Amino acid sequence: MNPPATTAPLPLSVPHSHTEDAMALFTGVLLISVGVAFFTSAGLLTGGTAGLAFLLHYATGVGFGKIFFVLNLPFYWLALRKLGRAFTLKTFAAVLLLSVLTELQSRFLQFAQIQPLYAAIAGGLITGTGFLVLFRHRCSLGGVGILALYLQDRYGWRAGKVQMAVDCCIVLLALWTVEPLRVAWSIAGAVALNLVLTMNHRPGRYMAV
């Protein structure tokens, strides 16, 4: 007679240490800054708050990092109320670090030539991987990222799908100022970015906090 089947206990989630969070924050932001370099070198856009920052950067000539930092300020209220102080502090640090890195990026990384479609796909995948690192350490880059994580925690909506929908809408707004082909490449980049999140950042799949 076979013994009754037993259910294996679920593994306990192990919190990240402060050192692990700091290393992940730097790694994620550095990857995202490289993705931003791909986009800017090809004159492309992306979605979310970064997409709005790109539009204002191209329209005014003001540095992307400065605009991005200012645009994110209103979203910290939502993060503090709904996602906690630790999340808000890490997100503020990530936004500040990305603003600094993108301002200094041209000193460390330059592209003599880059094909726009390649920049869109490669930049989207690199940026999506950076976001994935941040999300798994309860951190974001503000703006739509905060909203997407809140909706995933509250209603179970996948952060990647929420961000993809918003990103595509923001990139489409660029049709007013950017030629359609470049907008199409930018949408390809936004889809690549968010496919990384949709496939790899699902509720219940990742146990550590």
Contacts in CASP RR format, 6 or more apart in sequence:
PFRMAT RR
TARGET T0000
AUTHOR 0000-0000-0000
METHOD contacts of the structure
MODEL  1
MNPPATTAPLPLSVPHSHTEDAMALFTGVLLISVGVAFFTSAGLLTGGTA
GLAFLLHYATGVGFGKIFFVLNLPFYWLALRKLGRAFTLKTFAAVLLLSV
LTELQSRFLQFAQIQPLYAAIAGGLITGTGFLVLFRHRCSLGGVGILALY
LQDRYGWRAGKVQMAVDCCIVLLALWTVEPLRVAWSIAGAVALNLVLTMN
HRPGRYMAV
11 207 0 8 1.000
12 207 0 8 1.000
13 207 0 8 1.000
13 208 0 8 1.000
13 209 0 8 1.000
14 207 0 8 1.000
14 208 0 8 1.000
15 208 0 8 1.000
15 209 0 8 1.000
16 24 0 8 1.000
16 137 0 8 1.000
16 208 0 8 1.000
16 209 0 8 1.000
20 137 0 8 1.000
21 90 0 8 1.000
21 137 0 8 1.000
21 139 0 8 1.000
24 133 0 8 1.000
24 134 0 8 1.000
24 136 0 8 1.000
24 137 0 8 1.000
24 139 0 8 1.000
25 90 0 8 1.000
25 93 0 8 1.000
25 94 0 8 1.000
25 97 0 8 1.000
25 134 0 8 1.000
25 137 0 8 1.000
25 139 0 8 1.000
26 97 0 8 1.000
27 130 0 8 1.000
27 133 0 8 1.000
28 94 0 8 1.000
28 129 0 8 1.000
28 130 0 8 1.000
28 131 0 8 1.000
28 133 0 8 1.000
28 134 0 8 1.000
29 94 0 8 1.000
29 97 0 8 1.000
29 98 0 8 1.000
29 101 0 8 1.000
29 130 0 8 1.000
29 134 0 8 1.000
29 141 0 8 1.000
30 101 0 8 1.000
31 126 0 8 1.000
31 127 0 8 1.000
31 128 0 8 1.000
31 129 0 8 1.000
31 130 0 8 1.000
31 133 0 8 1.000
32 98 0 8 1.000
32 126 0 8 1.000
32 127 0 8 1.000
32 128 0 8 1.000
32 130 0 8 1.000
32 131 0 8 1.000
32 134 0 8 1.000
32 141 0 8 1.000
33 98 0 8 1.000
33 101 0 8 1.000
33 102 0 8 1.000
33 105 0 8 1.000
34 109 0 8 1.000
34 123 0 8 1.000
34 126 0 8 1.000
35 122 0 8 1.000
35 123 0 8 1.000
35 124 0 8 1.000
35 126 0 8 1.000
35 127 0 8 1.000
36 46 0 8 1.000
36 50 0 8 1.000
36 64 0 8 1.000
36 98 0 8 1.000
36 102 0 8 1.000
36 105 0 8 1.000
36 127 0 8 1.000
37 102 0 8 1.000
37 105 0 8 1.000
37 109 0 8 1.000
37 111 0 8 1.000
38 44 0 8 1.000
38 111 0 8 1.000
38 114 0 8 1.000
38 119 0 8 1.000
38 120 0 8 1.000
38 122 0 8 1.000
38 123 0 8 1.000
38 124 0 8 1.000
38 126 0 8 1.000
39 45 0 8 1.000
39 46 0 8 1.000
39 54 0 8 1.000
39 119 0 8 1.000
39 120 0 8 1.000
39 123 0 8 1.000
39 186 0 8 1.000
40 54 0 8 1.000
40 57 0 8 1.000
40 64 0 8 1.000
41 110 0 8 1.000
41 111 0 8 1.000
41 114 0 8 1.000
41 119 0 8 1.000
42 114 0 8 1.000
42 115 0 8 1.000
42 116 0 8 1.000
42 119 0 8 1.000
42 120 0 8 1.000
42 185 0 8 1.000
43 58 0 8 1.000
43 116 0 8 1.000
43 182 0 8 1.000
44 54 0 8 1.000
44 116 0 8 1.000
44 119 0 8 1.000
44 120 0 8 1.000
44 182 0 8 1.000
44 185 0 8 1.000
44 186 0 8 1.000
44 189 0 8 1.000
45 51 0 8 1.000
45 54 0 8 1.000
45 55 0 8 1.000
45 170 0 8 1.000
45 171 0 8 1.000
45 174 0 8 1.000
45 178 0 8 1.000
45 182 0 8 1.000
45 183 0 8 1.000
45 186 0 8 1.000
46 54 0 8 1.000
46 124 0 8 1.000
46 127 0 8 1.000
46 167 0 8 1.000
46 171 0 8 1.000
46 186 0 8 1.000
46 189 0 8 1.000
46 190 0 8 1.000
46 193 0 8 1.000
47 144 0 8 1.000
47 166 0 8 1.000
47 167 0 8 1.000
47 168 0 8 1.000
47 170 0 8 1.000
47 171 0 8 1.000
47 190 0 8 1.000
48 143 0 8 1.000
48 144 0 8 1.000
48 145 0 8 1.000
48 163 0 8 1.000
48 166 0 8 1.000
48 167 0 8 1.000
48 170 0 8 1.000
49 68 0 8 1.000
49 71 0 8 1.000
49 72 0 8 1.000
49 75 0 8 1.000
49 141 0 8 1.000
49 142 0 8 1.000
49 143 0 8 1.000
49 144 0 8 1.000
50 68 0 8 1.000
50 141 0 8 1.000
51 167 0 8 1.000
51 170 0 8 1.000
51 171 0 8 1.000
52 67 0 8 1.000
52 71 0 8 1.000
52 170 0 8 1.000
53 64 0 8 1.000
53 65 0 8 1.000
53 67 0 8 1.000
53 68 0 8 1.000
53 71 0 8 1.000
54 64 0 8 1.000
55 173 0 8 1.000
55 174 0 8 1.000
55 177 0 8 1.000
56 62 0 8 1.000
56 67 0 8 1.000
56 71 0 8 1.000
57 63 0 8 1.000
57 64 0 8 1.000
57 67 0 8 1.000
58 177 0 8 1.000
58 178 0 8 1.000
59 177 0 8 1.000
60 67 0 8 1.000
63 102 0 8 1.000
63 103 0 8 1.000
64 102 0 8 1.000
64 103 0 8 1.000
65 98 0 8 1.000
65 99 0 8 1.000
65 100 0 8 1.000
65 102 0 8 1.000
65 103 0 8 1.000
66 99 0 8 1.000
66 103 0 8 1.000
68 95 0 8 1.000
68 98 0 8 1.000
68 99 0 8 1.000
68 102 0 8 1.000
69 95 0 8 1.000
69 96 0 8 1.000
69 99 0 8 1.000
71 143 0 8 1.000
72 95 0 8 1.000
72 141 0 8 1.000
72 142 0 8 1.000
72 143 0 8 1.000
75 142 0 8 1.000
75 143 0 8 1.000
75 146 0 8 1.000
75 147 0 8 1.000
76 88 0 8 1.000
76 91 0 8 1.000
76 92 0 8 1.000
76 142 0 8 1.000
78 146 0 8 1.000
78 147 0 8 1.000
78 150 0 8 1.000
79 87 0 8 1.000
79 88 0 8 1.000
79 91 0 8 1.000
79 140 0 8 1.000
79 142 0 8 1.000
79 146 0 8 1.000
80 88 0 8 1.000
82 150 0 8 1.000
82 154 0 8 1.000
83 138 0 8 1.000
83 146 0 8 1.000
83 149 0 8 1.000
83 150 0 8 1.000
83 153 0 8 1.000
86 138 0 8 1.000
87 138 0 8 1.000
87 139 0 8 1.000
87 140 0 8 1.000
90 137 0 8 1.000
90 138 0 8 1.000
90 139 0 8 1.000
91 139 0 8 1.000
91 140 0 8 1.000
91 141 0 8 1.000
91 142 0 8 1.000
91 146 0 8 1.000
94 134 0 8 1.000
94 139 0 8 1.000
94 140 0 8 1.000
94 141 0 8 1.000
94 142 0 8 1.000
95 141 0 8 1.000
95 142 0 8 1.000
98 141 0 8 1.000
116 182 0 8 1.000
116 185 0 8 1.000
117 185 0 8 1.000
117 188 0 8 1.000
119 185 0 8 1.000
120 185 0 8 1.000
120 186 0 8 1.000
120 188 0 8 1.000
120 189 0 8 1.000
120 192 0 8 1.000
121 188 0 8 1.000
121 189 0 8 1.000
121 192 0 8 1.000
123 189 0 8 1.000
123 192 0 8 1.000
123 193 0 8 1.000
124 189 0 8 1.000
124 190 0 8 1.000
124 192 0 8 1.000
124 193 0 8 1.000
124 196 0 8 1.000
125 192 0 8 1.000
125 193 0 8 1.000
125 196 0 8 1.000
127 193 0 8 1.000
128 192 0 8 1.000
128 193 0 8 1.000
128 194 0 8 1.000
128 196 0 8 1.000
128 197 0 8 1.000
129 196 0 8 1.000
131 140 0 8 1.000
131 141 0 8 1.000
131 145 0 8 1.000
131 193 0 8 1.000
131 196 0 8 1.000
131 197 0 8 1.000
132 196 0 8 1.000
132 197 0 8 1.000
132 200 0 8 1.000
132 201 0 8 1.000
134 140 0 8 1.000
134 141 0 8 1.000
135 149 0 8 1.000
135 159 0 8 1.000
135 197 0 8 1.000
135 201 0 8 1.000
136 201 0 8 1.000
136 206 0 8 1.000
136 208 0 8 1.000
138 209 0 8 1.000
140 146 0 8 1.000
140 148 0 8 1.000
140 149 0 8 1.000
144 162 0 8 1.000
144 163 0 8 1.000
144 166 0 8 1.000
144 167 0 8 1.000
145 159 0 8 1.000
145 163 0 8 1.000
147 162 0 8 1.000
147 166 0 8 1.000
148 157 0 8 1.000
148 159 0 8 1.000
148 160 0 8 1.000
148 162 0 8 1.000
148 163 0 8 1.000
148 166 0 8 1.000
149 159 0 8 1.000
151 157 0 8 1.000
151 159 0 8 1.000
151 162 0 8 1.000
152 158 0 8 1.000
152 159 0 8 1.000
152 162 0 8 1.000
152 203 0 8 1.000
156 203 0 8 1.000
158 197 0 8 1.000
158 198 0 8 1.000
158 201 0 8 1.000
158 202 0 8 1.000
158 203 0 8 1.000
159 197 0 8 1.000
159 201 0 8 1.000
160 194 0 8 1.000
160 197 0 8 1.000
160 198 0 8 1.000
160 201 0 8 1.000
161 194 0 8 1.000
161 198 0 8 1.000
163 194 0 8 1.000
163 197 0 8 1.000
164 190 0 8 1.000
164 191 0 8 1.000
164 194 0 8 1.000
164 195 0 8 1.000
164 197 0 8 1.000
164 198 0 8 1.000
167 190 0 8 1.000
167 193 0 8 1.000
167 194 0 8 1.000
168 187 0 8 1.000
168 190 0 8 1.000
168 191 0 8 1.000
171 183 0 8 1.000
171 186 0 8 1.000
171 187 0 8 1.000
171 190 0 8 1.000
172 183 0 8 1.000
172 187 0 8 1.000
174 182 0 8 1.000
174 183 0 8 1.000
174 186 0 8 1.000
175 183 0 8 1.000
178 186 0 8 1.000
END
